[in-house]
Amino acid sequence: MAVAFNPKRLMTILLVGVAYYGGAMLGVHQTITPEGIAILWLPNAILLSAFLILPYRQWPFLGLAALVAEVGADFPVFPLWAALAFGLVNLFEVALAALLIRYVVGAGFNFDRLRSGAYFLFFGPVISSALAGLAGAGIYILLGRADTAYLTLWLLWWFGDALGLLLLTPFLVVAWRRLEHGLPRLRWHVVAEVSLLWFVVIVLGIHTFEQGNPGDLEFFFRPVWLVPLGILAAVRLGVIGASATVMLIVALAVWYLVQGVHPYATSVPQYAVWLTQQYLALIAVVSIGLAILLCEIADQREALKIHEGALEAYNEFLEERVRMRTLALEDANQALQRANEQLASAAATDELTGISNRRHFRAEAQRELSRLRQGGESAAVILVDLDHFKTINDSYGHEAGDLVLRSVLVPMSQSMRPRDLFGRMGGEEFLILLSGVDLETAASIAERIRAAIEALGIEYHGQKIHVTASFGVAQWDGQSDLDEFIRCADETLYRAKNRGRNRVECHLEEC
């Protein structure tokens, strides 16, 4: 499939090629000891960063640009075949590392997780650089320029490439990911902090890498001085700051080493280079690894904060739902209670008059008689029946009859006490239970009610309706049940009806 080039993609490939060439020139001419030993190789880190960031389809063009840059930088120093071989070895190292890292970690690689940093360290500086060192050492042997054993050449190549990857790849990848989101805002307090830290690094670095006297106690502690500064850079400045600080330390070490100056108790140049590579690799792994770990912890804290905010919002949502459900449930309970009260009221009251119906009156009257029986109290009952009520219905209609029933409640209710029981027994018949009242008092109350009903003039469609009532009054003997008690009043009521109606009759004996 043909790849369509756009100016931005072409510019990226050219930029990688130029950067690779610059790194190769620096490696060939500036990081070589007087004995011709390369201390570190940075170009592979540039190409690996590009492979980790850019899509696979650009890899062939990036690799070709790097190969041309390698040959251009090496050709004045090495034969063309050796320069080309070195380029192919480096290309193999970078491609293998990038393939393994992206296969395991996936696209969008970044040094923001310790897991990503560990895979980079294992597949890049450890595996790929070691394999490339096997071939690179062989090329040096074929050139006939090496007076060092193959194993030593392999270790030097391996550590030189690994150190370059460790130093520059995290810096380039993280910086590229940051630039994808725009240029960062310059903060002067950070600039001041970085300047102070690097000043201390330079001062201590000069003292660390100068030639030392193995007889001094200080000689054994000088390399350790710079480790805390790398850790401080990781804590305060992140991955980019830690990488840049370690690169500054590396620059000081290399500058002294290429002049043949080192703080080690050895006169063998290969060992001095090897010890320097190990020392710098240790600082790089500790500082950059710590920076990656702190970055991951910060991201996890931020994610946790976001999740806590989301959880808090969801809890508030749930609480609001619970509150709304609770209010709805309370409203439903109140409505249910009102409905139950209405049902209870409907079951206990007469629909027309609103007073107790027969069933409810009987239940209440039985409880009241039971109470009076235990207390030895008296009681009387008044049974009321409207006279000629059927004639009213026939003459004026049932609507007029209902009006009459509601109207006669007023004088009856006005003559009763709050504790007295009052109910409609059916039709035009009413019953009143008077607690703690004797027969004479009950008869007086009944007479008062009779007179008030007789005096009523009920207006109905411009006509006045007059009504009278007959009353049967009975005294309770303290033992009889409700049915016997009412039967006595009923017998007395019939006597009042038979004697002309509109009168009060009393049962002569207790019931």
C-alpha positions in Angstrom: 0.0 0.0 0.0 1.4 3.3 -1.0 2.0 5.9 1.7 0.9 9.4 0.9 3.4 11.9 2.3 2.3 15.1 3.7 4.7 17.9 4.7 4.3 17.3 8.5 5.2 13.6 8.1 8.1 14.4 5.8 9.3 17.0 8.3 9.1 14.4 11.2 11.2 11.9 9.2 13.8 14.5 8.3 13.9 15.7 11.9 14.5 12.2 13.2 17.2 11.6 10.6 19.0 14.9 11.5 18.7 14.2 15.2 20.1 10.7 14.7 23.0 12.1 12.7 23.7 14.6 15.4 23.6 11.9 18.1 25.9 9.7 16.0 28.4 12.4 15.4 28.4 13.1 19.2 28.9 9.4 19.9 31.6 8.9 17.4 33.6 12.1 18.1 32.7 13.3 21.6 32.1 10.2 23.8 35.2 8.2 22.8 38.0 7.7 25.3 41.7 8.3 24.2 41.9 4.5 23.8 39.0 4.6 21.3 36.3 3.1 23.5 32.7 4.5 23.2 31.1 5.3 26.5 27.5 5.7 25.4 25.5 5.7 22.2 22.5 8.2 22.1 21.2 7.9 18.5 19.3 4.6 19.1 17.3 6.4 21.9 16.2 9.0 19.3 15.1 6.3 16.8 13.4 4.2 19.5 11.4 7.2 20.8 10.2 7.7 17.2 9.3 4.1 16.8 7.4 4.1 20.1 5.4 7.2 19.2 4.8 7.1 15.5 2.7 4.5 13.6 4.2 1.3 12.1 3.7 2.5 8.5 6.4 5.2 9.1 9.0 2.9 10.5 10.6 1.9 7.1 11.2 5.6 6.2 12.4 6.4 9.7 14.8 3.4 9.6 16.1 4.5 6.2 16.7 8.0 7.4 18.6 6.7 10.5 20.6 4.3 8.3 21.7 7.1 6.0 22.6 9.3 9.0 24.6 6.4 10.6 26.6 5.9 7.5 27.2 9.6 7.1 28.5 9.9 10.6 30.6 6.7 10.7 32.0 6.7 7.1 34.9 9.1 7.8 36.0 6.9 10.8 35.0 3.4 9.6 34.9 1.7 6.2 31.6 1.9 4.3 30.8 -1.8 5.0 31.4 -1.3 8.7 29.4 1.9 8.9 26.5 0.1 7.1 26.9 -2.9 9.4 26.8 -0.7 12.5 23.7 1.0 11.1 21.9 -2.3 10.5 22.8 -3.6 14.0 21.5 -0.4 15.6 18.3 -0.6 13.4 17.8 -4.2 14.5 18.2 -3.2 18.1 15.7 -0.4 18.0 13.1 -2.3 15.9 13.3 -5.4 18.1 12.9 -3.3 21.3 10.0 -1.2 19.8 8.2 -4.3 18.5 8.4 -6.1 21.9 7.4 -3.0 23.9 4.5 -2.1 21.8 3.3 -5.7 21.5 3.1 -5.9 25.3 2.1 -2.4 26.3 0.1 -1.4 23.3 -0.3 1.8 21.3 0.1 5.2 23.0 3.2 4.1 24.9 4.3 6.6 27.6 6.5 6.5 30.7 3.5 7.1 33.0 3.3 3.6 34.5 5.9 1.6 36.3 4.8 -1.4 34.3 5.6 0.5 31.0 9.0 1.5 32.4 9.8 -2.1 33.4 8.9 -3.5 30.0 11.0 -0.7 28.3 14.0 -1.5 30.6 13.7 -5.3 30.0 13.1 -5.3 26.2 15.3 -2.3 25.4 18.4 -1.8 27.5 18.5 -5.4 28.7 17.4 -7.7 25.8 17.8 -5.7 22.6 21.0 -3.9 23.5 22.6 -7.1 24.7 21.7 -8.9 21.4 23.0 -5.9 19.3 26.2 -5.9 21.3 26.9 -9.5 20.2 26.9 -8.4 16.6 28.6 -5.0 17.3 31.5 -6.6 19.1 31.9 -9.0 16.2 32.2 -6.1 13.7 34.9 -4.5 15.9 36.8 -7.8 15.8 36.4 -8.0 12.0 37.8 -4.5 11.7 40.9 -5.6 13.4 41.0 -2.4 15.5 40.2 -4.0 18.8 42.9 -5.1 21.2 40.3 -6.1 23.7 38.6 -9.5 24.3 35.3 -10.1 22.5 33.4 -10.4 25.9 34.7 -7.1 27.0 33.8 -5.4 23.7 30.3 -7.0 24.0 29.8 -5.6 27.5 31.1 -2.1 26.5 28.7 -2.0 23.5 25.8 -3.4 25.5 26.2 -0.9 28.4 26.9 2.0 26.0 23.7 1.4 24.0 21.7 0.6 27.2 22.9 3.8 28.9 21.9 5.8 25.8 18.4 4.3 25.8 18.0 4.8 29.5 19.0 8.4 29.4 17.3 9.8 26.4 14.3 7.7 25.5 12.1 8.6 28.6 13.0 12.3 28.1 12.0 12.3 24.4 8.8 10.2 24.7 7.4 12.2 27.7 8.4 15.5 26.1 6.6 14.5 22.9 3.5 13.4 24.8 3.5 16.7 26.6 3.8 18.7 23.4 0.9 16.8 21.9 -1.3 18.8 24.4 0.4 22.1 23.6 3.4 24.0 24.9 3.7 23.9 28.7 3.4 27.2 30.6 6.7 28.5 31.9 6.7 28.7 35.7 9.5 30.7 37.1 9.7 29.0 40.5 10.3 25.7 38.6 13.1 27.4 36.6 14.7 28.7 39.7 14.5 25.3 41.4 16.0 23.5 38.3 18.8 26.1 38.1 19.7 25.6 41.8 19.6 21.8 41.5 21.8 21.7 38.4 24.2 24.1 39.9 24.7 21.8 42.9 24.9 18.8 40.4 27.7 20.5 38.5 29.7 21.5 41.6 29.4 18.0 43.1 29.9 16.3 39.7 33.2 18.1 39.1 34.4 17.0 42.6 33.1 13.5 42.0 34.7 12.7 38.7 38.0 14.3 39.2 41.0 12.0 39.8 40.9 10.9 43.3 43.4 9.3 45.8 42.4 5.8 46.7 44.0 6.3 50.0 41.5 8.9 51.1 38.3 7.8 52.8 36.4 10.4 50.8 37.4 8.5 47.6 35.0 5.6 48.4 32.0 7.9 49.0 32.3 10.5 46.2 30.2 8.5 43.6 27.3 8.3 46.0 27.0 12.1 46.4 25.1 12.4 43.1 22.5 9.7 43.7 20.4 11.7 46.1 20.3 14.6 43.6 18.9 12.3 41.0 16.3 11.1 43.5 15.5 14.7 44.4 15.0 15.5 40.7 12.6 12.6 40.3 10.6 13.8 43.3 10.4 17.4 42.3 10.6 17.5 38.5 9.1 14.3 37.2 10.3 12.1 34.4 11.6 14.9 32.2 13.4 16.7 35.0 14.9 13.4 36.3 16.1 12.5 32.8 17.6 15.9 32.2 19.4 15.9 35.5 20.8 12.4 34.9 21.9 13.5 31.4 23.8 16.4 33.1 25.5 13.9 35.4 26.4 11.8 32.4 27.8 14.7 30.5 30.1 15.5 33.4 31.2 11.9 33.7 31.8 11.5 29.9 33.7 14.8 29.7 36.2 13.7 32.3 36.4 10.2 31.0 37.2 11.1 27.4 40.2 13.1 28.9 41.3 10.0 30.7 40.2 11.2 34.1 38.1 9.0 36.4 37.6 8.4 40.1 38.3 4.7 40.0 41.2 2.7 41.5 42.1 1.1 38.1 44.5 1.8 35.3 42.7 -0.3 32.7 40.6 2.0 30.5 38.0 -0.6 29.6 37.3 -1.2 33.3 37.0 2.6 33.9 34.5 2.9 31.1 32.6 -0.1 32.2 32.4 1.1 35.9 31.3 4.5 34.7 28.6 2.9 32.5 27.3 0.8 35.4 27.4 3.8 37.8 25.5 6.1 35.3 23.0 3.3 34.5 22.3 2.8 38.3 21.6 6.5 38.7 19.4 6.5 35.6 17.4 3.5 36.7 16.9 4.7 40.2 16.0 8.3 39.3 13.9 7.8 36.2 12.2 4.7 37.7 11.3 6.6 40.8 10.0 9.5 38.7 7.8 7.0 36.7 6.5 5.5 40.0 5.6 8.9 41.4 3.9 9.9 38.2 1.8 6.7 38.3 0.9 7.4 42.0 -0.1 11.0 41.1 -2.2 9.8 38.3 -3.8 7.2 40.5 -4.5 9.8 43.2 -6.1 12.1 40.6 -8.2 9.2 39.2 -9.1 8.3 42.8 -10.1 11.9 43.4 -12.2 11.9 40.3 -13.8 8.6 41.3 -14.4 9.9 44.8 -16.1 13.0 43.3 -18.2 10.8 41.0 -19.0 8.5 43.9 -20.0 11.5 46.1 -22.2 12.8 43.3 -23.7 9.4 42.9 -24.3 9.1 46.6 -25.9 12.5 46.6 -28.1 11.4 43.7 -29.0 8.2 45.6 -29.7 10.2 48.8 -31.9 12.5 46.8 -33.7 9.6 45.3 -34.1 8.0 48.7 -35.4 11.3 50.1 -37.8 11.6 47.2 -38.9 8.0 47.6 -39.2 8.6 51.4 -41.4 11.7 50.8 -43.4 9.8 48.2 -43.7 6.9 50.7 -44.8 9.3 53.4 -47.3 10.9 51.1 -48.5 7.4 50.1 -48.8 6.4 53.8 -50.7 9.5 54.6 -53.0 9.0 51.7 -53.4 5.4 52.8 -54.0 6.5 56.3 -56.6 9.0 55.1 -58.2 6.4 52.9 -58.3 3.9 55.9 -59.8 6.6 58.0 -62.3 7.4 55.4 -63.0 3.7 55.0 -63.3 3.3 58.8 -65.5 6.4 58.9 -67.6 5.1 56.1 -67.9 1.7 57.9 -68.8 3.4 61.2 -71.1 6.2 60.1 -74.4 6.6 58.4 -73.9 7.9 54.9 -76.9 10.2 55.0 -76.7 11.7 58.5 -73.1 11.3 59.3 -73.8 9.8 62.8 -73.0 6.3 63.9 -74.6 3.5 61.9 -76.3 0.6 63.5 -73.3 -1.7 63.4 -70.9 0.9 64.9 -73.4 2.0 67.5 -73.9 -1.5 68.7 -70.2 -2.1 69.0 -69.7 1.1 71.0 -72.7 0.6 73.1 -71.6 -2.9 74.1 -68.2 -1.6 75.2 -69.8 1.2 77.1 -72.2 -1.1 79.0 -69.3 -3.4 79.8 -67.5 -0.4 81.3 -70.6 0.7 83.2 -71.2 -2.8 84.5 -67.6 -3.0 86.0 -68.1 0.4 87.6 -71.6 -0.2 88.8 -72.9 2.8 87.0 -76.4 3.4 85.6 -77.5 4.1 82.1 -80.7 4.9 80.1 -81.6 4.6 76.4 -83.9 6.7 74.3 -85.3 5.2 71.1 -86.7 7.8 68.7 -89.0 7.2 65.7 -90.3 9.9 63.4 -94.1 9.9 63.1 -95.7 9.3 59.7 -92.3 9.6 57.9 -93.6 7.5 55.0 -96.2 10.1 54.3 -93.5 12.8 54.0 -91.6 10.7 51.5 -94.8 10.1 49.5 -96.0 13.7 49.7 -92.7 15.6 49.1 -90.3 12.9 47.8 -87.3 11.1 49.2 -85.1 14.3 48.9 -87.5 16.0 51.3 -87.4 12.9 53.5 -83.5 13.1 53.6 -83.7 16.8 54.5 -86.0 16.0 57.4 -83.7 13.2 58.7 -80.7 15.6 58.7 -82.7 18.4 60.3 -83.9 16.5 63.3 -80.3 15.7 64.2 -79.8 19.3 65.4 -82.2 19.3 68.4 -81.2 15.7 69.3 -77.4 16.5 69.2 -77.9 19.8 71.2 -79.6 17.9 74.0 -76.8 15.3 74.4 -73.5 15.3 76.2 -70.2 14.5 74.3 -69.9 11.1 75.9 -73.4 10.0 75.0 -73.8 7.6 72.1 -76.0 8.5 69.2 -76.8 6.3 66.1 -79.2 5.7 63.3 -80.8 2.3 63.7 -82.4 2.3 60.3 -85.0 4.3 58.3 -86.4 7.1 60.5 -85.3 5.4 63.8 -82.6 6.7 66.1 -81.1 5.5 69.4 -79.4 7.5 72.2 -77.4 5.8 75.0 -77.0 8.0 78.1 -74.3 6.9 80.6 -74.8 7.6 84.3 -78.4 8.8 83.8 -81.5 7.6 85.6 -84.9 7.1 84.0 -86.4 10.4 85.1 -83.4 12.4 83.7 -83.6 10.5 80.4 -87.3 11.1 80.1 -86.7 14.8 80.7 -84.1 14.8 77.9 -86.4 13.0 75.6 -89.2 15.4 76.2 -86.9 18.3 75.5 -85.9 16.7 72.2 -89.6 15.9 71.3 -90.6 19.6 71.9 -87.7 20.8 69.7 -88.6 18.5 66.9 -92.2 19.5 67.0 -91.2 23.2 66.8 -89.1 22.7 63.7 -90.3 24.3 60.5 -88.3 22.7 57.7 -88.1 24.7 54.5 -88.4 22.7 51.3 -89.0 24.4 47.9 -91.0 27.2 49.5 -93.0 24.8 51.7 -92.8 24.2 55.4 -92.7 20.6 56.6 -93.6 19.9 60.2 -92.6 16.6 61.8 -93.1 15.0 65.2 -91.4 12.0 66.9 -92.3 9.3 69.4 -89.9 8.3 72.2 -89.4 5.1 74.1 -87.2 5.5 77.3 -85.8 2.6 79.3 -83.6 2.3 82.4 -80.8 -0.3 82.5 -80.7 -2.7 85.3 -76.9 -3.0 85.2 -76.9 -6.7 84.1 -78.9 -7.0 80.9 -77.2 -7.2 77.5 -77.7 -4.6 74.8 -80.4 -6.5 72.9 -82.6 -6.8 76.0 -82.0 -3.2 76.8 -83.0 -2.0 73.3 -86.0 -4.4 73.3 -87.4 -2.7 76.4 -87.1 0.7 74.7 -88.6 -0.6 71.6 -91.7 -2.0 73.5 -92.1 1.4 75.1 -91.8 3.2 71.7 -94.6 1.1 70.4 -96.7 2.1 73.3 -96.1 5.7 72.5 -97.1 5.1 68.9 -100.3 3.4 70.0 -101.2 6.2 72.4 -101.2 8.8 69.7 -97.6 9.5 68.7 -95.6 12.7 69.4 -95.1 11.6 73.0 -92.5 10.2 75.4 -93.2 6.8 77.1 -91.0 5.3 79.9 -90.5 1.6 80.7 -91.8 1.1 84.2 -89.2 -1.4 85.2 -85.5 -1.6 84.8 -84.3 -3.6 81.8 
